[in-house]
Every structure is written in C-alpha cells, then in structure tokens.
Amino acid sequence: MLPISYAANVRALGRGLKHLVIVAPASTFKRKASKAALAKALGKRMADYAGALASEASPGRRGATASSLFKPPGSKSDGPTRLTVGVLPDTLSRYNSPSRADSIRHVVSQVALGSTGKVGVLLVLDDAAHLLAATNAVGRALPQFSRKAKPTRAKVQVAAITTTGTELVVEDAVKTTVDCARDSAELVDTPPSDLNPATYAVRIKEMLKEISGVKVTEIKGAKLLENGLGGIHAVGRGASTEPRMIVAEWNPTAEGTHVALVGKGVTFDTGGLHLKPRGGIEGMKGDMGGSAAVLGAFRVLTQSDYAGRLSLIMCIAENAVDERSYKPDDVLVAHSGKTVEINNTDAEGRLLLMDGLSWAARELQADVIFDAATLTGAQLIATGMIHAAIVTNDADMECAMVSAGKITGDLVHPLLFAPELLQQEFSSKIADMKNSVANRMNAQTSAAAQFLYGHIEDAPGAKNRRWCHIDLAGPSFLKGRGTGFGVALIDHAVRNLPKG
C-alpha cells in the first residue's frame, strides 16, 4: 500500500519533507511571472535550484525528470534533502488532454521515492480546471498493490498551484475519484488465484456495503441459465469457481434518466479451448479491467452528490479449460433470445457483455447504457495504449465522451458505428450470429462493438436508448500495472450527459 494524502497548502506540504517533486510545464521555469510565483510559493533559493534542474531536463514530447540533493543528508536545516523536477512539454496535439495528464503520469512514475519518509508532489498547472486530471495522473503513477518483500513505504502528499501562484484546494470529489481509481487499479493488479469470480464478488460487495442505499443482487452458477444468461454461464462453467452476475441499484425510484454501467469481469482469460500462446496469456489477470472501471465510477457517483437512478452490472467469470468448457461449434442462447454460434472461445468477453447489456435494457430498462471492457487486442492497434476506443449509437454522446476524456485525462477516440456495414461479419448458417468476425481486417474493434449492439438494438425502448461502448484494453493495463482508467471518465460522462 502506497498512501497518497493532500496538503492544505504549499507550506503544509513542506513540513517534515524528505523529497520534493515539482511537476510543471517547461515554460514555468522560463517566464518571469511563473518564476516569481514559484519563488513566492517555495522561496527563492529552492525556486532557483528547481529552475537550474529544469534546464538540464529536455522534456521532449512526453516529459522528463532531473533530480539532485538539495542539501546534505542529516542537515539540521528545514526543507527537503532531495529535489526532483518533472518538466512537461509545452506543446500538445489536439488529441491530448490540456492537463498533460499522461506526461504527469510519465514523469512521476520515474521518481525514485525511497524506502521511507515523506515525499511531496507539487503540481504546477496552467489552469485550475486541470486539477482532477493531474491529481488522478499522480495516483495512476503510484499504484497501491505490491507483494514485494520490502515494498516502498514512502508517504506521498500532493499540493497544487497554478502558474500564476494561486494555491488550489484538492476537493473531496477529486480525492474520492483518485481513491476509487487506485482501488480499481489494485483489483486489476491482484493475482488471478487471489481474485477469482468468488473472491472478486466478495471484494465488490465489501466495497458497495460502505455505501448507504445500494441494493445488491448476485446471480451465479445454474441460476444464470434460469435467468437466460447463457453467455456468462458458458464462459465460466469450466472454472473451479462459479461465474456470476452482480447487479447493484442506486436510487431506483428516482425520476429522470436511468443510467446503467456494465463491465466485463474476466478474472483470468486462458483463451478457453482456443488457448492463448505464451506471450499472449501473461497479463490476462487484467481482463477484468472494464468491470473495475465501472465499479470505481459507480462508487464515485454514489458517494458524491449524484441524484439520478444508477445501476451497475458486473459480468464475472474465469475463462478456464476443463471437460465442461464451452467449445467451438457450440450454440449459446443469449439473454436477448438470440443464438450465438461459437467460432472463437477467446472472444469470450462479448459473451458476458451481451447478457449484461441485454439485462440492462430489458430487465432494468435503462435509458443510457455504458459498457467498459478490455474487449479486443485490436483496440491497441486502432487507438493505442493511451486512448481507449469508443463506439456509440449517438453522435452527441460521441462528442461528449471525447470532451470528457480531455477533461479527466482518460483519453478516448471514436471508432465506427455502422451496423449495416459490420454486422455481416458475424453471419452464421445455423444460428443468429457467430461470436467472432469472419474478416479480422475489417474494423475488428468496431465490429466487436456491433456484436454487442446486436443484443440491445431490438430491446423495448431501443429507439430512444443511448449506448456507449468503451474498449480500454490498452490504457487499463500499462506496462504490467493496472491504471484505474475509466473511473474518472465514466463519472464525468454520467454527470454531463448530453440532452437526449
């Protein structure tokens, strides 16, 4: 556990400090006004020292750090022993977040925290509106989970000012978002033998138990089939712990828009009988990153001032291999009533989500549905490691999601929504559809989303139902660590839904 706390101001940040990390755009150390603001906040000596360090660090396109002893170890004078400067690039593309969240994560992750002591992180921001994204980026750079014999025991404290010297207060809403995102990242980092469908369900219920007014229902094992959830059941029936779907409801009698959040929770993905090869199977504990994202967003929304009706649907299974495993050529009956011929047991996440989405549309009759999933490896090819891919049936939602990504730092990029062009990829001679595409070169990530949409497009109320799919396979699991990607994004998107 690597705790993060928040200083009331820069003066408080400096108390008992062993190591100060200043993160700022390169121009901060060059412009007269921002240099004066730093000197006022930190004192002229430290500000000048930071400027000298910054001159040694070329930020390039993503940012860089420079570090040095600020005073001899053991010195009795006040202030930090070590000073590190994270220099951020001044120039950004239009596809990036103005907050420079990815660069903040990049430079903070390079800081040597040391084994003990207090480390202060001072964020110097162009705009106070960047505080959420910047603070969340710090949390993302400092993951909680560790099984090392000697984990880092430093205590990190964060404070923020603008380049004009205005001190910023990290409000409770920001703290909650960062905490929930780090908790979601910790779930992704947990080894799969420790986080199977049963233990994951326990963790989920423990987290939701802390929130007053949340009603939780769990459907598992054979009960899944009794409720028409043939996809979830098939994917998880070969594992030693039963597959399940957890439904949490908040403000069920509230008037207005009902939002449902649906997450893919494959606690480990072997690929099923289409077994993944070496190199492709490692890291598959992260295949529940979508469910961790919607869980985190649900926690943020319900612990704050959100007053609307909100539902959470967690589709949880381990895609394991034994004599009970579902097979290529099997035909499953989805909750939507449609039949699905299996041509790829490693395209299992969509089988979970097709049931979860249908439940949200048919049983809960949600007006707006978000789903999040580490759905396709092709997402990384389409939009990369930093941007999630989104597919939505609503043009206004598409614009709102791109905006939400830039505001929160959880960047997204839209892909095709074109059922008439892509649904054909799933044609089957014996069932309503297959579960994987015929042509992997035909917009594979968009096509996977169309498979999902096929299970809600004819549900009652479909004409007015807005849906957004978030494929976060890349950004949810960077360099072997969970990131909590999607928590801030979905929270902001739900609060700022475009008018329907």
CORCOR-V421415 format. One line per field, one symbol per residue. ss: DSSP state (@ for helix, = for strand, . for the rest). phi: phi as a letter, one per 20 degrees, with the letter a starting at -180 (. if undefined). psi: psi as a letter, one per 20 degrees, with the letter a starting at -180 (. if undefined). A space follows every 50 residues. Layout:
ss->???
phi->???
psi->???
//
This chain:
ss->...===...@@@@...=========@@@@..@@@@@@@@@@@.@@@@@@@ @@@@@@.......======............=======............ @@@@@@@@.........========..@@@@@@@@@@@@@@......... ....========....==...@@@@@@@@@@@@@@@@@@.......@@@@ @@@@@@@@@.....======.@@@@@...@@@@@@@.......======= .......============..............@@@@@@@@@@@@@@@@@ @@......===========...........===.....===.......@@ @@@@@@@@@@@@@....======....@@@@@@....=====..@@@@@@ @@@@@@@@...===....@@@@@@@@......==.........@@@@@@@ @@@........@@@.======.....==..==....@@@@@@@@@.....
phi->.dfcccefaffffffmeebddddbfgfgedegfffffffffdnfffffff fffffedeflecobccbafebfgnfeffofecccddeefedcefeeegfm gfffgffffefefnebneddddeddfbgfefgffffffgffcfefbdffc ffdfdecdcbcefenfedeffgffgfffffffffffffffgffecegfff ffffffffffdfneedccdblfffffdmeffffffefeefdffacdddcc lfdfenfdddddcecefbdfnmfegfegndefnffefdffffffffffff ffeddfdeebcccddcadedcbfegfcgnfcddegfnfdceedbfedeff ffffffffffeeeelfeccdccaeecffgfffcnedefeccbecfffgff fffffffenefccfdfdbgfedfffdfceccfaeecffcfedlgfffgff gfffecfdfgnfgdeeccddedgffebelmcfdmgoffgfgffffcfffe
psi->pnqprpqhrhghhipkphppopoqqhhhjhpgghhhgghhhiqgghgggg hgghiioohbiiqrqqqqphrppiqiqrrqhqpppopqqhpqriirphik ghhggghhiipohrhrrpppoopoqhphijggggghhghhimqhppjqhm qpkqopqqrqrriiippqporhhgggggghghghhhghipqhhhmrhghg gggghgghhiopjpppppprchhghhjjmhgggghiiiripqrrpppppp lijqrapoppppqpmohpoiibhmpqrphihpijhjjjhghhghgggggg gijbjpirppqpooopqpnrpaiiqqqqiqpqorhiiqqopojoijlhhh hghhggghghgggilqhpppqpqmgphihhhgiaihpqpqpqjphhhggh hgghghgiinqqpqrpomhhhhhhijpqiirhrriqqhoiimlgghghhh gghiiihjqpjhhjpppppookggiinpljqqijphghghggghhlpqp.
//
